[in-house]
Amino acid sequence: MQKTRIGVIGTGGISSLHLNAYKAHPQAEIAALCDLSTDLLARRGREYGVAPAHLYADYHEMLAREDLDAVSVCTWNSQHAPCTLAALASGAHVLCEKPMAMSAEQARAMQAAALTAGKLLMIGFVRRFSSDYEILKDFIDRGDFGELYHAKAVYLRRKGCPGGWFGEKARAGGGPLIDLGVHVIDLTRYLMGNPKPVSVYGATFRKLGARENIKSKPAYVAASATAHDICDVEDFCTAMIRYDNGAVVNLDASFALNLKKNVSRIELFGTQAGAKLEPELEIYSEWNGHMTDVTLTPQLPLSMDEMFAKEIDHFLRCIREGIPCRNTAEDGIELMRILDAIYQSAETGHEVILASSPSAADA
Ligand SMILES: NC(=O)c1ccc[n+]([C@@H]2O[C@H](COP(=O)([O-])OP(=O)(O)OC[C@H]3O[C@@H](n4cnc5c(N)ncnc54)[C@H](O)[C@@H]3O)[C@@H](O)[C@H]2O)c1
């Protein structure tokens, strides 16, 4: 069977994790790359052995000239929808980075385009492929947690906006909610069995901004960061999300917050057990009438490279073998509905009730 011919749109920071995984995969061939920055493009071409004839500054040109089977969309957020729509229309399957889009409306249009084209649209919720999450999901799916009725989804950074486009609402769509919150909301929802959101209450704050006065670097600095970046997004978001199975999730996400140290943590609470991932997995339960804590031996969190290797392998197996996709466009849409509603609630100061989502077949 022929190798799957891959194109990548956006060759900045995260693309290197996609490209490493494609390069190492026996069934993939990196056929073409595209970026607005010709310097970056030339560098990536050299790094991944793509000849100058297959490097493009315009994705329409790349999609028209190259016979691509699949495309990774690794641009800033505002370009996810247009690049995905064009790639699907050209006949390619798409792996689109998170967040799926700038809004649920865009996300629905992307899903509709994938259905029309008969192509796969997978969303880059890469953390679902981390071994500790897979192990936790395995326990949950066996019924060991009973009914999961509450979770805490926390992704807090102390120092400030990563810079570049991350702080610019027009290109990012928002701040830590759409950038970091999307990861932990998705994980808690995925582990709980993908319930549908019914209402959210949220608040966002712009109090600390980029914190240029602080001399140490932020935990994460955008590849495109400069000394003159705009920062017009929220720096902190807190929210409560209620699902149709009665479960409630609390979210906290920040680029800048006066806290002791950065935190990325998930906690789940069920009728038979609870769990914390920070990032090591601990399970809290009862055994023989005693409260019992369980840790895994050995602990198994993956490196970013390993997680992306598993994500890309899954994408290729979905395309080549037709296995069911773990990270569906449907999940991407549900996440965008939640994010839209949190921003709306933050603006109005009121709870937002979400109407039930039409299934793709009804749309
Ligand atoms: N899954 C994860 O854990 C993870 C981590 C970091 C970033 N991301 C996501 O990956 C995406 C990219 O983030 P990044 O950190 O790599 O940003 P980046 O700024 O390093 O790279 C983005 C690149 O996209 C290019 N680009 C933008 N619009 C384009 C267009 N129309 N055509 C061609 N190139 C275009 C830019 O020139 C830039 O080089 C974002 O959506 C971000 O949310 C995901």
The ligand as an SDF file (V2000), in Angstrom:
LIG
                    3D

 44 48  0  0  0  0  0  0  0  0999 V2000
   -1.8880   20.4280   20.9580 N   0  0  0  0  0  0  0  0  0  0  0  0
   -1.1080   21.1850   21.7190 C   0  0  0  0  0  0  0  0  0  0  0  0
   -0.6860   20.8030   22.8170 O   0  0  0  0  0  0  0  0  0  0  0  0
   -0.7330   22.5480   21.1980 C   0  0  0  0  0  0  0  0  0  0  0  0
    0.3740   23.2300   21.7360 C   0  0  0  0  0  0  0  0  0  0  0  0
    0.7130   24.4830   21.1930 C   0  0  0  0  0  0  0  0  0  0  0  0
   -0.0610   25.0230   20.1690 C   0  0  0  0  0  0  0  0  0  0  0  0
   -1.1520   24.3550   19.6960 N   0  0  0  0  0  0  0  0  0  0  0  0
   -1.9870   24.9230   18.6380 C   0  0  0  0  0  0  0  0  0  0  0  0
   -1.2440   24.8960   17.4160 O   0  0  0  0  0  0  0  0  0  0  0  0
   -1.5540   26.0440   16.6320 C   0  0  0  0  0  0  0  0  0  0  0  0
   -0.2650   26.7630   16.2780 C   0  0  0  0  0  0  0  0  0  0  0  0
    0.4140   27.1450   17.4500 O   0  0  0  0  0  0  0  0  0  0  0  0
    2.0080   27.4260   17.4270 P   0  0  0  0  0  0  0  0  0  0  0  0
    2.4420   27.5130   18.8370 O   0  0  0  0  0  0  0  0  0  0  0  0
    2.6520   26.4450   16.5240 O   0  0  0  0  0  0  0  0  0  0  0  0
    2.0300   28.8810   16.7540 O   0  0  0  0  0  0  0  0  0  0  0  0
    3.2250   29.5210   15.8830 P   0  0  0  0  0  0  0  0  0  0  0  0
    2.9870   30.9790   15.8220 O   0  0  0  0  0  0  0  0  0  0  0  0
    4.5440   29.0130   16.3610 O   0  0  0  0  0  0  0  0  0  0  0  0
    3.0020   28.8850   14.4240 O   0  0  0  0  0  0  0  0  0  0  0  0
    1.8710   29.1960   13.6380 C   0  0  0  0  0  0  0  0  0  0  0  0
    2.3620   29.3190   12.2060 C   0  0  0  0  0  0  0  0  0  0  0  0
    1.2260   29.3700   11.3380 O   0  0  0  0  0  0  0  0  0  0  0  0
    1.5840   30.1850   10.2320 C   0  0  0  0  0  0  0  0  0  0  0  0
    0.3590   30.6090    9.5490 N   0  0  0  0  0  0  0  0  0  0  0  0
   -0.6690   31.3430   10.0430 C   0  0  0  0  0  0  0  0  0  0  0  0
   -1.6170   31.5170    9.1110 N   0  0  0  0  0  0  0  0  0  0  0  0
   -1.1880   30.8800    7.9950 C   0  0  0  0  0  0  0  0  0  0  0  0
   -1.7250   30.6950    6.7020 C   0  0  0  0  0  0  0  0  0  0  0  0
   -2.9140   31.1870    6.3370 N   0  0  0  0  0  0  0  0  0  0  0  0
   -0.9970   29.9950    5.7990 N   0  0  0  0  0  0  0  0  0  0  0  0
    0.2010   29.4740    6.1290 C   0  0  0  0  0  0  0  0  0  0  0  0
    0.7720   29.6190    7.3500 N   0  0  0  0  0  0  0  0  0  0  0  0
    0.0760   30.3040    8.2720 C   0  0  0  0  0  0  0  0  0  0  0  0
    2.3760   31.3250   10.8580 C   0  0  0  0  0  0  0  0  0  0  0  0
    3.1870   31.9980    9.9070 O   0  0  0  0  0  0  0  0  0  0  0  0
    3.1790   30.6010   11.9370 C   0  0  0  0  0  0  0  0  0  0  0  0
    4.4820   30.2410   11.4900 O   0  0  0  0  0  0  0  0  0  0  0  0
   -2.5260   26.8810   17.4650 C   0  0  0  0  0  0  0  0  0  0  0  0
   -3.8380   26.6590   17.0480 O   0  0  0  0  0  0  0  0  0  0  0  0
   -2.3390   26.3750   18.8920 C   0  0  0  0  0  0  0  0  0  0  0  0
   -3.5040   26.4810   19.6750 O   0  0  0  0  0  0  0  0  0  0  0  0
   -1.4750   23.1230   20.1680 C   0  0  0  0  0  0  0  0  0  0  0  0
  1  2  1  0
  2  3  2  0
  2  4  1  0
  4  5  1  0
  4 44  2  0
  5  6  2  0
  6  7  1  0
  7  8  2  0
  8  9  1  0
  8 44  1  0
  9 10  1  0
  9 42  1  0
 10 11  1  0
 11 12  1  0
 11 40  1  0
 12 13  1  0
 13 14  1  0
 14 15  2  0
 14 16  1  0
 14 17  1  0
 17 18  1  0
 18 19  2  0
 18 20  1  0
 18 21  1  0
 21 22  1  0
 22 23  1  0
 23 24  1  0
 23 38  1  0
 24 25  1  0
 25 26  1  0
 25 36  1  0
 26 27  1  0
 26 35  1  0
 27 28  2  0
 28 29  1  0
 29 30  1  0
 29 35  2  0
 30 31  1  0
 30 32  2  0
 32 33  1  0
 33 34  2  0
 34 35  1  0
 36 37  1  0
 36 38  1  0
 38 39  1  0
 40 41  1  0
 40 42  1  0
 42 43  1  0
M  CHG  2   8   1  16  -1
M  END
$$$$
